Amino acid sequence: MPRICVFCGSSSGLDPAYSKATIELAEELALRGWDLVYGGAHCGLMGLVADTMLAAGRKVIGVIPSSMVDREIAHTGLTDLRIVETMLERKALMAELSDGFVVLPGAYGTLDELFEILTWAQLDIHSKPIGIINVNGFWDPLLRMLDQSVREGFLKPKNRALLLEAPTATELLGSFFQEADEEIRTK
């Protein structure tokens, strides 16, 4: 079964819609029988996606740098917590362990993870699906910036197409693995 890496905030944000979308994503992943890879923290949207997956009986692999473990933000109730030394190692291991990537609202770390994984796809380092759940238009400014990059000749349209977007987890995950989605609908 696929393992999906979720990049998201270590905060919950101000709008309850972000937490709602996080729970819906975890429930949809669990419904499909898919497991979770994420950044290993117990707080914010990160903790919520992990706890919801665990409550649904799914496997959750957290990957966290030792400096964050030392600050006591590591989630200690995971199926598997992998401790690495650096953020670079964290991103590489999360990518290695995952079959696709979903991005929820977040800030610098979330954007860093998104752009790193998109760049790796552009460079043919991987060919795994990458998508954002655009909760209440949270990602609209980013999408406009990427479209502007295409219009100005900095980003090729085929590379812009590497980033999928949908307002809900069901719609986004349905575009990830067409065969798996067909199996779910026929059950």
MARBA-3410 file (N, C-alpha, C, O; in Angstrom, 1 decimal):
187
0.8,-1.2,0.0,0.0,0.0,0.0,0.9,1.3,0.0,2.0,1.3,0.6 ~ 0.4,2.3,-0.7,1.2,3.5,-0.7,1.4,4.2,0.7,0.5,4.0,1.5 ~ 2.5,4.8,0.8,2.8,5.7,1.9,2.8,7.1,1.4,3.5,7.4,0.5 ~ 2.0,8.0,2.0,1.9,9.4,1.6,2.6,10.2,2.6,2.4,10.1,3.8 ~ 3.5,11.1,2.1,4.2,12.1,3.0,3.3,13.3,3.0,2.9,13.8,2.0
3.1,13.8,4.2,2.3,15.0,4.4,3.2,16.1,5.0,3.8,15.9,6.0 ~ 3.3,17.2,4.2,4.0,18.4,4.7,2.9,19.4,5.2,2.0,19.7,4.5 ~ 3.1,19.9,6.5,2.1,20.8,7.0,2.7,21.5,8.2,3.8,21.2,8.6 ~ 1.9,22.5,8.7,2.4,23.3,9.8,2.5,22.6,11.1,1.8,21.7,11.5 ~ 3.5,23.1,11.9,3.6,22.7,13.3,2.7,23.5,14.2,2.7,23.3,15.4
2.0,24.4,13.6,0.9,25.2,14.2,-0.4,24.7,13.6,-0.4,24.1,12.5 ~ -1.5,25.0,14.2,-2.8,24.7,13.7,-3.4,25.8,12.8,-4.4,25.6,12.1 ~ -2.8,27.0,12.9,-3.4,28.1,12.2,-4.6,28.7,12.9,-5.1,28.1,13.9 ~ -5.1,29.8,12.4,-6.2,30.5,13.1,-7.6,30.0,12.6,-8.6,30.0,13.4 ~ -7.7,29.5,11.4,-9.0,29.1,10.8,-9.2,27.6,11.2,-8.3,26.8,10.8
-10.3,27.2,11.8,-10.6,25.8,12.1,-10.7,25.0,10.8,-10.6,23.7,10.9 ~ -10.8,25.6,9.7,-10.9,24.8,8.4,-9.6,24.0,8.2,-9.6,23.0,7.5 ~ -8.5,24.5,8.7,-7.2,23.9,8.5,-7.2,22.5,9.2,-6.7,21.5,8.7 ~ -7.6,22.6,10.4,-7.7,21.3,11.2,-8.7,20.4,10.6,-8.4,19.1,10.5 ~ -9.8,20.9,10.2,-10.8,20.0,9.6,-10.3,19.3,8.3,-10.5,18.2,8.1
-9.6,20.1,7.5,-9.0,19.5,6.3,-7.9,18.5,6.6,-7.8,17.5,5.9 ~ -7.2,18.7,7.7,-6.2,17.8,8.1,-6.8,16.4,8.5,-6.3,15.4,8.2 ~ -7.9,16.5,9.3,-8.6,15.3,9.7,-9.2,14.6,8.5,-9.1,13.4,8.4 ~ -9.8,15.4,7.6,-10.3,14.7,6.4,-9.3,14.0,5.6,-9.5,13.0,5.0 ~ -8.1,14.6,5.5,-7.0,14.0,4.7,-6.6,12.7,5.4,-6.5,11.7,4.7
-6.4,12.7,6.7,-6.0,11.5,7.4,-7.1,10.4,7.3,-6.8,9.2,7.1 ~ -8.4,10.8,7.4,-9.5,9.8,7.3,-9.5,9.3,5.8,-9.8,8.1,5.7 ~ -9.2,10.1,4.8,-9.2,9.6,3.5,-8.1,8.7,3.2,-8.2,7.6,2.6 ~ -6.9,9.0,3.8,-5.7,8.1,3.6,-6.0,6.8,4.3,-5.8,5.7,3.7 ~ -6.6,6.8,5.5,-7.0,5.6,6.2,-8.0,4.7,5.4,-7.9,3.5,5.4
-9.0,5.4,4.9,-10.0,4.7,4.1,-9.4,4.0,2.9,-9.8,2.9,2.6 ~ -8.4,4.5,2.3,-7.7,3.9,1.2,-6.7,2.9,1.6,-6.2,2.1,0.8 ~ -6.5,2.7,2.9,-5.5,1.8,3.4,-4.1,2.2,3.2,-3.2,1.4,3.2 ~ -3.9,3.5,3.1,-2.6,4.1,2.9,-2.0,4.5,4.2,-2.7,4.8,5.2 ~ -0.7,4.6,4.3,0.0,4.9,5.6,0.6,6.3,5.4,0.7,6.9,4.3
1.1,6.9,6.5,1.6,8.2,6.6,3.1,8.3,6.9,3.6,7.6,7.7 ~ 3.8,9.2,6.2,5.1,9.7,6.6,5.0,11.2,6.8,4.3,11.9,6.0 ~ 5.6,11.7,7.8,5.5,13.1,8.1,6.7,13.5,9.0,7.5,12.7,9.3 ~ 6.7,14.8,9.4,7.9,15.3,10.1,8.1,15.0,11.6,9.0,15.5,12.2 ~ 7.2,14.1,12.1,7.5,13.6,13.5,7.1,14.4,14.7,7.4,14.0,15.8
6.5,15.5,14.5,6.2,16.4,15.7,4.8,16.0,16.2,4.0,15.5,15.5 ~ 4.6,16.4,17.5,3.3,16.1,18.1,2.3,17.3,18.1,1.2,17.2,18.5 ~ 2.8,18.5,17.6,2.0,19.7,17.7,1.4,20.1,16.3,1.9,19.7,15.3 ~ 0.5,21.0,16.4,-0.1,21.6,15.2,-0.8,20.6,14.3,-1.3,19.6,14.7 ~ -0.8,21.0,13.0,-1.4,20.1,12.0,-0.6,18.8,11.9,-1.2,17.8,11.6
0.6,18.9,12.2,1.5,17.7,12.1,1.0,16.6,13.1,0.8,15.5,12.8 ~ 0.8,17.1,14.4,0.3,16.1,15.4,-1.1,15.6,15.1,-1.4,14.5,15.3 ~ -1.9,16.5,14.6,-3.3,16.1,14.3,-3.4,15.1,13.2,-4.1,14.1,13.3 ~ -2.6,15.2,12.1,-2.6,14.2,11.0,-2.1,12.9,11.6,-2.7,11.8,11.2 ~ -1.1,12.9,12.4,-0.5,11.7,12.9,-1.5,11.0,13.9,-1.8,9.8,13.8
-2.1,11.8,14.8,-3.0,11.2,15.8,-4.3,10.6,15.1,-4.8,9.6,15.5 ~ -4.8,11.3,14.0,-6.0,10.8,13.3,-5.6,9.5,12.6,-6.5,8.6,12.6 ~ -4.5,9.4,12.0,-4.1,8.2,11.3,-3.9,7.1,12.3,-4.4,5.9,12.1 ~ -3.3,7.3,13.4,-3.1,6.3,14.5,-4.4,5.8,15.0,-4.6,4.6,15.2 ~ -5.3,6.7,15.2,-6.7,6.4,15.7,-7.4,5.5,14.7,-8.3,4.7,15.1
-7.1,5.6,13.5,-7.7,4.8,12.4,-7.0,3.5,12.2,-7.4,2.7,11.4 ~ -5.9,3.3,13.0,-5.2,2.0,12.9,-4.2,1.9,11.8,-3.8,0.8,11.5 ~ -3.8,3.1,11.3,-2.8,3.1,10.2,-1.4,3.3,10.8,-1.2,3.8,11.9 ~ -0.4,2.9,10.0,1.0,3.1,10.3,1.4,4.6,10.1,1.0,5.2,9.1 ~ 2.2,5.1,11.0,2.7,6.5,10.9,4.2,6.5,11.2,4.6,6.1,12.3
4.9,6.9,10.2,6.4,7.0,10.3,6.7,8.5,10.4,6.4,9.3,9.5 ~ 7.3,8.9,11.5,7.8,10.3,11.7,9.3,10.3,11.5,10.0,9.4,11.9 ~ 9.7,11.4,10.9,11.1,11.6,10.7,11.5,13.0,11.2,10.9,14.0,10.8 ~ 12.3,13.0,12.2,12.6,14.3,12.9,14.1,14.4,13.2,14.8,13.5,13.6 ~ 14.6,15.7,13.1,16.0,15.9,13.5,16.2,15.8,15.0,15.3,16.1,15.8
17.4,15.4,15.4,17.6,15.2,16.9,17.5,16.5,17.6,17.1,16.5,18.8 ~ 17.7,17.6,17.0,17.6,18.9,17.7,16.1,19.2,18.1,15.9,19.9,19.1 ~ 15.2,18.7,17.3,13.8,18.8,17.6,13.3,17.8,18.7,12.5,18.1,19.5 ~ 14.0,16.7,18.7,13.7,15.7,19.8,14.1,16.3,21.1,13.4,16.2,22.1 ~ 15.3,17.0,21.1,15.8,17.6,22.3,14.9,18.7,22.8,14.9,19.0,24.0
14.1,19.4,21.9,13.2,20.4,22.3,11.8,19.8,22.7,10.9,20.6,23.0 ~ 11.8,18.5,22.8,10.6,17.8,23.3,9.3,18.0,22.4,8.2,18.1,22.9 ~ 9.5,18.1,21.1,8.4,18.2,20.2,8.1,17.0,19.4,7.2,16.9,18.6 ~ 9.0,15.9,19.6,8.8,14.7,18.9,7.5,14.0,19.4,7.2,14.0,20.6 ~ 6.8,13.4,18.5,5.6,12.6,18.8,6.1,11.2,19.3,6.7,10.5,18.5
5.9,10.8,20.5,6.4,9.6,21.1,5.5,8.4,20.9,5.9,7.3,21.3 ~ 4.3,8.6,20.3,3.4,7.5,20.2,3.2,6.9,18.8,2.2,6.3,18.4 ~ 4.2,7.2,17.9,4.1,6.8,16.5,4.5,5.3,16.3,5.1,4.6,17.2 ~ 4.1,4.8,15.2,4.4,3.4,14.8,6.0,3.3,14.7,6.6,2.3,15.1 ~ 6.6,4.3,14.1,8.0,4.3,13.8,8.5,5.8,13.9,8.0,6.6,13.1
9.4,6.1,14.8,10.0,7.5,14.8,11.5,7.3,14.4,12.2,6.7,15.1 ~ 11.8,8.0,13.3,13.2,7.9,12.8,13.9,9.3,13.2,13.4,10.3,12.8 ~ 15.0,9.2,13.9,15.7,10.4,14.3,16.9,10.5,13.4,17.7,9.6,13.3 ~ 17.0,11.7,12.8,18.2,12.0,11.9,18.9,13.2,12.4,18.4,13.9,13.4 ~ 20.0,13.5,11.9,20.8,14.6,12.4,20.4,16.0,11.8,20.4,17.0,12.5
20.1,16.1,10.5,19.9,17.4,9.9,18.5,17.4,9.2,17.9,16.4,8.9 ~ 18.1,18.6,8.9,16.9,18.8,8.1,17.0,18.2,6.7,16.1,17.7,6.1 ~ 18.2,18.3,6.1,18.5,17.7,4.8,18.3,16.2,4.8,17.6,15.7,3.9 ~ 18.8,15.6,5.8,18.6,14.1,6.0,17.1,13.8,6.2,16.6,12.8,5.7 ~ 16.4,14.7,6.9,15.0,14.5,7.2,14.2,14.5,5.8,13.4,13.6,5.6
14.4,15.5,5.0,13.7,15.6,3.7,14.1,14.4,2.8,13.2,13.8,2.1 ~ 15.3,14.0,2.8,15.7,12.9,1.9,15.1,11.6,2.4,14.6,10.8,1.5 ~ 15.1,11.3,3.7,14.5,10.1,4.2,12.9,10.1,4.0,12.4,9.1,3.6 ~ 12.3,11.2,4.2,10.8,11.3,4.0,10.5,11.0,2.5,9.6,10.3,2.2 ~ 11.3,11.5,1.6,11.1,11.3,0.2,11.3,9.8,-0.2,10.6,9.3,-0.9
12.4,9.2,0.4,12.7,7.8,0.1,11.6,6.9,0.6,11.3,5.9,0.0 ~ 11.0,7.2,1.7,10.0,6.4,2.4,8.6,6.5,1.7,7.7,5.8,2.0 ~ 8.4,7.6,0.9,7.1,7.9,0.4,6.8,7.6,-1.0,7.7,7.6,-1.9 ~ 5.5,7.4,-1.3,5.1,7.2,-2.7,4.4,8.4,-3.3,4.1,8.4,-4.5 ~ 4.2,9.4,-2.5,3.5,10.7,-3.0,3.6,11.7,-1.9,3.9,11.3,-0.7
3.2,12.9,-2.2,3.4,14.0,-1.3,2.1,14.9,-1.3,1.7,15.3,-2.4 ~ 1.6,15.2,-0.1,0.5,16.1,0.1,0.9,17.2,0.9,1.5,17.0,2.0 ~ 0.5,18.4,0.5,0.9,19.6,1.3,-0.4,20.3,1.8,-1.3,20.7,1.0 ~ -0.4,20.5,3.1,-1.5,21.3,3.8,-0.9,22.7,4.1,0.3,22.9,4.0 ~ -1.7,23.6,4.7,-1.2,24.9,5.1,0.0,24.8,6.1,0.0,23.9,6.9
0.9,25.7,6.0,2.0,25.8,6.8,2.8,27.0,6.5,2.4,27.9,5.8 ~ 4.1,27.1,7.0,4.9,28.3,6.7,6.2,27.9,6.1,6.3,27.1,5.2 ~ 7.3,28.5,6.6,8.6,28.3,6.0,9.0,26.8,5.8,9.4,26.4,4.7 ~ 8.9,26.0,6.8,9.3,24.6,6.7,8.4,23.9,5.7,9.0,23.1,4.9 ~ 7.1,24.1,5.7,6.2,23.5,4.7,6.6,23.9,3.3,6.7,23.1,2.4
6.9,25.2,3.1,7.2,25.7,1.8,8.6,25.1,1.3,8.8,24.8,0.2 ~ 9.5,25.0,2.3,10.8,24.5,2.0,10.7,23.0,1.5,11.3,22.6,0.5 ~ 9.9,22.2,2.2,9.7,20.8,1.8,9.0,20.7,0.5,9.4,19.9,-0.4 ~ 8.0,21.6,0.2,7.3,21.6,-1.0,8.2,21.9,-2.2,8.2,21.1,-3.2 ~ 9.0,22.9,-2.1,9.8,23.3,-3.2,11.0,22.4,-3.4,11.4,22.2,-4.5
11.5,21.8,-2.4,12.5,20.8,-2.5,12.0,19.6,-3.3,12.7,19.1,-4.2 ~ 10.8,19.1,-2.9,10.3,17.9,-3.6,9.9,18.2,-5.0,10.0,17.3,-5.9 ~ 9.4,19.4,-5.2,9.1,19.8,-6.6,10.3,19.9,-7.5,10.4,19.5,-8.6 ~ 11.4,20.5,-6.9,12.6,20.6,-7.6,13.2,19.3,-8.0,13.7,19.0,-9.1 ~ 13.1,18.3,-7.0,13.6,17.0,-7.3,12.8,16.3,-8.4,13.3,15.6,-9.3
11.5,16.6,-8.5,10.7,16.0,-9.6,11.1,16.7,-10.9,11.2,16.0,-11.9 ~ 11.3,18.0,-10.9,11.7,18.7,-12.1,13.0,18.1,-12.6,13.2,18.1,-13.9 ~ 13.9,17.8,-11.7,15.2,17.2,-12.1,15.2,15.7,-12.4,16.2,15.1,-12.6 ~ 14.0,15.1,-12.4,13.8,13.7,-12.6,14.5,12.8,-11.5,14.9,11.7,-11.8 ~ 14.6,13.4,-10.3,15.2,12.6,-9.2,14.1,11.6,-8.7,14.4,10.5,-8.2
12.8,12.0,-8.8,11.7,11.1,-8.5,10.5,11.5,-9.5,10.5,12.5,-10.1 ~ 9.6,10.6,-9.6,8.4,10.8,-10.4,7.1,10.6,-9.6,6.1,10.1,-10.1 ~ 7.2,10.9,-8.3,6.0,10.7,-7.4,5.1,11.9,-7.5,5.5,13.0,-7.7 ~ 3.8,11.6,-7.3,2.8,12.7,-7.3,3.0,13.7,-6.2,3.3,13.3,-5.0 ~ 2.7,15.0,-6.5,2.8,16.0,-5.5,1.6,16.9,-5.6,1.2,17.3,-6.7
0.9,17.1,-4.5,-0.3,18.0,-4.6,-0.5,18.8,-3.3,-0.1,18.4,-2.2 ~ -1.2,19.8,-3.5,-1.6,20.7,-2.4,-3.1,20.6,-2.2,-3.9,20.5,-3.1 ~ -3.6,20.6,-0.9,-5.0,20.8,-0.6,-5.2,22.3,-0.3,-4.7,22.8,0.7 ~ -5.9,22.9,-1.2,-6.0,24.4,-1.2,-7.2,24.8,-0.3,-8.3,25.2,-0.8 ~ -7.0,24.7,1.0,-8.0,24.9,2.0,-8.4,26.4,2.0,-7.6,27.3,2.2
-9.7,26.7,1.7,-10.2,28.1,1.6,-9.3,29.1,0.9,-9.1,30.2,1.2 ~ -8.6,28.6,-0.2,-7.8,29.4,-1.0,-6.4,29.8,-0.4,-5.8,30.7,-0.9 ~ -6.0,29.0,0.6,-4.8,29.3,1.3,-3.6,29.4,0.3,-2.7,30.3,0.5 ~ -3.6,28.5,-0.6,-2.4,28.5,-1.6,-2.6,29.3,-2.8,-1.8,29.3,-3.7 ~ -3.7,30.1,-2.9,-3.9,30.9,-4.1,-2.8,31.8,-4.5,-2.4,31.9,-5.6
-2.2,32.5,-3.5,-1.1,33.4,-3.9,0.1,32.6,-4.4,0.8,33.1,-5.4 ~ 0.4,31.5,-3.9,1.5,30.7,-4.4,1.2,30.2,-5.8,2.1,30.2,-6.7 ~ 0.0,29.7,-6.1,-0.4,29.3,-7.4,-0.3,30.4,-8.4,0.1,30.2,-9.5 ~ -0.7,31.6,-8.0,-0.6,32.8,-8.9,0.9,33.0,-9.2,1.3,33.4,-10.3 ~ 1.8,32.9,-8.2,3.2,33.2,-8.4,3.8,32.1,-9.4,4.5,32.5,-10.3
3.4,30.9,-9.2,3.9,29.9,-10.1,3.4,30.1,-11.6,4.1,29.9,-12.5 ~ 2.1,30.5,-11.7,1.6,30.8,-13.0,2.3,32.0,-13.6,2.6,32.1,-14.8 ~ 2.7,33.0,-12.8,3.4,34.2,-13.3,4.8,33.7,-13.7,5.3,34.2,-14.7 ~ 5.4,32.8,-13.0,6.7,32.2,-13.4,6.7,31.6,-14.8,7.6,31.7,-15.6 ~ 5.5,30.9,-15.1,5.3,30.3,-16.4,5.2,31.4,-17.4,5.9,31.4,-18.5
4.4,32.4,-17.2,4.1,33.5,-18.1,5.4,34.3,-18.4,5.6,34.8,-19.6 ~ 6.3,34.4,-17.5,7.5,35.2,-17.6,8.7,34.3,-18.1,9.8,34.8,-18.2 ~ 8.4,33.0,-18.4,9.4,32.2,-19.0,10.5,31.6,-18.0,11.5,31.1,-18.5 ~ 10.2,31.6,-16.7,11.1,31.0,-15.7,10.7,29.6,-15.4,11.6,28.8,-15.0 ~ 9.5,29.2,-15.6,9.0,27.8,-15.3,8.3,27.3,-16.5,7.4,27.9,-17.1
8.8,26.1,-16.9,8.1,25.4,-18.1,6.8,24.9,-17.7,6.6,24.5,-16.6 ~ 5.8,25.0,-18.6,4.4,24.5,-18.3,4.4,23.1,-17.8,3.7,22.7,-16.9 ~ 5.3,22.2,-18.4,5.3,20.8,-18.0,5.8,20.7,-16.5,5.3,19.8,-15.8 ~ 6.6,21.6,-16.1,7.1,21.6,-14.7,6.1,22.2,-13.7,6.0,21.8,-12.6 ~ 5.3,23.2,-14.2,4.2,23.7,-13.4,3.2,22.7,-13.2,2.6,22.6,-12.1
3.0,21.8,-14.1,2.0,20.7,-14.0,2.4,19.6,-13.0,1.6,18.8,-12.7 ~ 3.6,19.7,-12.5,4.1,18.7,-11.5,3.3,18.9,-10.2,3.2,18.0,-9.4 ~ 2.8,20.1,-9.9,2.1,20.4,-8.7,0.6,20.3,-9.0,0.0,21.2,-9.6 ~ 0.0,19.3,-8.4,-1.5,19.1,-8.5,-2.1,20.0,-7.4,-1.5,20.3,-6.4 ~ -3.4,20.3,-7.6,-4.1,21.1,-6.6,-5.6,20.7,-6.6,-6.2,20.5,-7.6
-6.1,20.6,-5.4,-7.6,20.4,-5.2,-8.0,20.9,-3.9,-7.2,21.1,-3.0 ~ -9.3,21.2,-3.8,-9.8,21.8,-2.5,-10.0,20.7,-1.4,-10.2,21.1,-0.3 ~ -10.1,19.5,-1.8,-10.3,18.4,-0.8,-9.3,17.3,-1.0,-8.7,17.1,-2.0 ~ -9.2,16.5,0.1,-8.3,15.3,0.1,-8.8,14.3,-0.9,-8.0,13.7,-1.6 ~ -10.1,14.1,-0.9,-10.7,13.1,-1.8,-10.4,13.4,-3.2,-9.9,12.5,-4.0
-10.5,14.6,-3.7,-10.2,15.0,-5.0,-8.7,14.9,-5.3,-8.4,14.4,-6.4 ~ -7.9,15.3,-4.4,-6.5,15.3,-4.7,-6.0,13.9,-4.7,-5.3,13.5,-5.7 ~ -6.3,13.1,-3.8,-5.8,11.7,-3.7,-6.3,10.9,-4.9,-5.7,9.9,-5.4 ~ -7.5,11.2,-5.4,-8.1,10.5,-6.5,-7.2,10.7,-7.8,-7.3,9.9,-8.7 ~ -6.5,11.8,-7.8,-5.6,12.0,-9.0,-4.2,11.5,-8.8,-3.4,11.5,-9.8
-3.9,10.9,-7.7,-2.6,10.4,-7.4,-2.3,9.1,-8.1,-1.3,9.0,-8.9 ~ -3.1,8.1,-7.8,-2.9,6.8,-8.3,-4.2,6.3,-8.8,-5.0,5.7,-8.1 ~ -4.4,6.4,-10.1,-5.7,6.1,-10.7,-6.1,4.7,-10.5,-7.3,4.4,-10.2 ~ -5.2,3.7,-10.6,-5.5,2.3,-10.3,-6.0,2.1,-8.9,-7.0,1.4,-8.7 ~ -5.3,2.6,-8.0,-5.7,2.5,-6.6,-7.1,3.1,-6.3,-7.9,2.6,-5.6
-7.3,4.2,-7.0,-8.6,4.9,-6.8,-9.7,4.1,-7.4,-10.8,4.0,-6.8 ~ -9.5,3.4,-8.5,-10.5,2.6,-9.1,-10.9,1.4,-8.2,-12.0,1.0,-8.0 ~ -9.8,0.8,-7.5,-10.0,-0.3,-6.6,-10.9,0.1,-5.5,-11.8,-0.6,-5.0 ~ -10.7,1.3,-4.9,-11.5,1.8,-3.8,-12.9,2.0,-4.2,-13.8,1.6,-3.4 ~ -13.2,2.5,-5.3,-14.5,2.8,-5.8,-15.3,1.5,-6.0,-16.5,1.5,-5.9
-14.6,0.4,-6.3,-15.3,-0.8,-6.6,-15.5,-1.7,-5.4,-16.2,-2.7,-5.5 ~ -15.0,-1.3,-4.3,-15.1,-2.1,-3.0,-16.5,-1.9,-2.4,-16.8,-2.4,-1.4
END
